[in-house]
Amino acid sequence: MEMRPQHLTAKPGEVAERVLVVGDPARAKMVAEELLEDARVVSENRALYVYTGRYKGVPVSVAVHGIGAPSAAIVFEELRMLGAKAMLRLGTAGGLRREVDVGHAVVVTGAAYYCGGTLGVYTHGACMPTAPHPLLTVKLYEAARREGLRVHLGPVISNDAFYAESPDFAEYWSRRGMLAVEMECATLFALGWMRGFATAAIVVIADNLVIPEKQKLLHHEELAPVMRKAARAALEALVSFNPEG
């Protein structure tokens, strides 16, 4: 049975093959208005905005996926139905190590997650491999370095229970090699391999769970200067990547 989008209202041809996916509508608006040429809204149902324009002449869309795996999975699935072939997440995360400081960025090489939940529905309880596309990830890391970001390369933990995080949580996952905690990378990476689209992610550190004085979460306005650099790096990686392989 052919699946059709039930939430995004963009028409076929209105979503670019290359899509920057973000959680915050303010971030999507900033990217569309400041970095894309001729950007226009092609979907706004449920405040899951999708903008399509061009970056350096290449068609690119920016789509809001909301907070957490269930919302994000719906958007990723529907973007794929509408023709997306590469999705790169531009998000925020909480640092789990002292050296992964607020205002730094992490180019994500893999995402741990708790088996079950949204991905468990797809796999009947099995744990999916959640790694991004290696070539797109290398391009993203190189672009982030060129932008002058303080950038780390490594894995994160994707966790749906935002308020369940604790000092014990931070210590547990830091000891297991995770650099940061966020909410959507595991879902993006797993669906990429399942549905046949390339993925990557860069997250800006908005707070740090192991530094007491840096546990206040920073929001869009406070992170805007760093986020602009990360957005440019993400767009550079997307337009230099061939989704056809």
C-alpha positions in Angstrom: 0.0 0.0 0.0 1.4 3.4 -1.0 1.8 5.7 2.0 0.9 9.4 1.7 1.6 12.3 4.1 -1.1 12.8 6.7 0.4 15.8 8.5 2.6 17.7 6.1 0.6 19.5 3.5 3.4 20.2 1.0 2.6 18.9 -2.5 4.9 16.6 -4.5 7.8 18.6 -5.8 7.6 21.2 -3.1 10.1 19.5 -0.8 13.8 19.4 -1.9 15.9 16.3 -2.0 18.2 17.9 0.7 16.4 18.8 4.0 17.7 20.4 7.2 15.5 19.1 10.0 15.2 21.1 13.3 13.1 20.9 16.4 12.5 24.6 17.0 10.3 26.6 14.7 12.4 29.7 15.5 15.5 28.0 14.2 13.8 27.0 11.0 12.6 30.5 10.5 16.1 31.9 11.1 17.7 29.5 8.6 15.0 30.2 5.9 15.1 33.9 6.2 18.8 34.5 6.8 20.5 31.7 4.8 18.3 30.5 2.1 17.4 32.3 -1.2 13.7 32.8 -2.1 12.5 30.6 0.8 8.8 30.0 1.0 6.5 28.1 3.3 5.2 24.9 1.7 3.6 23.4 4.8 2.5 24.8 8.2 0.0 22.4 9.5 0.3 21.7 13.3 3.2 24.3 13.3 5.4 21.7 11.6 6.7 24.3 9.2 8.5 23.3 6.0 10.4 26.0 4.0 11.9 25.4 0.6 14.4 27.7 -1.0 18.0 27.5 -2.4 21.4 27.6 -0.8 24.1 28.6 -3.3 21.7 27.8 -6.0 20.9 24.3 -4.8 17.3 23.5 -3.7 17.1 22.9 0.1 14.2 22.6 2.5 14.1 23.3 6.2 11.6 21.3 8.2 10.4 21.4 11.9 10.2 17.9 13.5 9.0 18.9 17.0 10.3 17.4 20.2 11.0 13.7 20.7 11.0 10.6 18.6 7.2 10.1 18.0 6.8 13.6 16.4 10.1 13.4 14.6 9.5 10.0 13.1 6.2 11.2 11.6 8.0 14.2 10.0 10.9 12.1 8.7 8.6 9.5 7.2 6.5 12.2 5.5 9.5 14.1 4.2 10.7 10.9 2.6 7.3 10.3 1.0 7.6 13.8 -0.4 11.0 13.1 -2.0 13.7 13.9 0.5 16.8 11.9 0.0 19.1 13.4 2.6 18.1 14.8 6.0 20.6 16.5 8.4 19.5 17.4 11.9 20.5 20.8 13.3 19.6 20.7 17.0 20.6 21.2 20.6 21.9 18.8 23.2 23.1 18.7 26.8 26.8 18.1 27.4 27.8 15.0 29.4 31.5 15.8 29.7 33.1 18.9 31.1 35.1 19.4 27.9 31.8 19.4 25.8 31.0 22.9 27.0 28.0 25.2 26.3 28.3 26.8 22.9 30.4 23.9 21.5 29.0 21.6 18.8 29.0 17.8 18.4 28.9 16.2 15.0 27.2 13.0 15.8 28.7 9.6 14.9 26.1 7.4 16.4 23.2 7.5 18.8 22.4 5.1 21.7 18.8 4.7 22.8 16.6 2.7 25.1 15.2 -0.2 23.1 11.5 0.0 22.9 9.5 3.2 22.4 9.0 4.6 18.9 11.8 2.5 17.3 10.6 -0.6 19.2 7.3 -0.4 17.3 9.1 -0.5 14.0 11.3 -3.5 15.0 9.0 -5.4 17.4 11.5 -4.7 20.2 14.8 -5.3 18.5 17.5 -2.6 18.7 18.2 -0.9 15.4 21.7 0.3 14.3 21.6 4.1 14.6 24.6 5.5 12.8 24.5 8.4 10.3 25.7 8.2 6.7 29.5 8.3 6.9 30.2 10.4 3.9 27.7 13.1 4.8 29.0 13.1 8.4 32.6 13.7 7.2 31.5 16.6 5.0 29.6 18.0 8.0 32.6 17.8 10.3 34.9 19.4 7.8 32.4 22.2 7.2 31.9 22.8 11.0 35.7 23.1 11.4 35.8 25.7 8.5 33.1 27.7 10.2 35.3 28.0 13.3 33.1 26.0 15.6 34.5 24.3 18.7 33.4 20.9 17.4 33.6 17.4 18.9 33.1 14.2 17.0 31.4 11.3 18.8 28.2 9.5 19.9 25.2 10.8 21.8 22.3 9.2 23.8 18.8 9.9 22.5 16.4 10.0 25.3 12.6 10.8 25.1 12.1 11.5 28.9 13.5 15.1 29.1 12.8 15.5 32.8 14.1 12.0 33.8 17.7 13.2 33.4 19.7 13.3 36.6 23.3 13.4 37.8 23.2 9.6 37.8 22.0 9.6 34.2 24.8 12.0 33.1 27.5 9.9 34.9 26.1 6.6 33.5 26.1 7.7 29.9 29.3 9.7 30.1 31.1 6.5 31.4 29.8 4.7 28.3 31.4 7.2 25.9 28.4 9.4 25.2 29.3 13.1 24.6 25.8 14.6 24.9 22.1 13.8 25.3 19.4 14.8 22.9 16.1 13.4 21.7 15.9 12.6 18.0 19.2 11.4 16.4 18.6 7.7 17.0 15.2 7.9 15.3 16.6 9.8 12.3 19.5 7.5 11.8 17.5 4.3 12.1 14.8 5.5 9.7 17.5 6.6 7.3 18.7 3.1 6.8 15.2 1.6 6.9 13.7 4.0 4.3 16.7 4.7 2.2 17.8 8.3 2.8 21.1 9.7 4.0 21.4 11.2 7.5 23.7 13.3 9.6 23.5 15.5 12.7 25.1 18.4 14.3 24.0 19.6 17.8 24.9 22.7 19.7 25.4 22.3 23.4 22.7 24.3 25.2 23.5 23.2 28.8 26.0 20.8 30.5 24.7 18.2 32.9 28.0 17.7 34.7 28.9 21.4 35.3 26.5 22.7 38.0 26.8 26.4 37.0 26.0 25.5 33.4 22.8 23.5 33.8 20.4 26.3 32.8 19.1 25.5 29.4 19.9 28.2 26.8 17.3 28.9 24.1 17.2 30.1 20.5 18.1 33.8 21.1 21.1 33.0 23.4 22.5 30.3 21.1 21.8 32.2 17.8 25.4 33.2 17.0 26.7 29.6 17.3 23.6 28.2 15.7 24.1 30.4 12.6 27.6 28.9 12.2 26.3 25.4 12.7 23.5 26.1 10.2 25.9 27.3 7.6 28.1 24.2 8.1 25.0 22.0 7.8 23.9 23.6 4.5 27.4 23.4 3.1 27.5 19.7 3.8 24.1 19.1 2.3 24.7 20.9 -0.9 28.2 19.3 -1.4 26.7 15.8 -0.9 25.3 13.7 -3.7 22.1 12.0 -2.3 22.2 9.6 -5.2 25.5 8.2 -4.0 
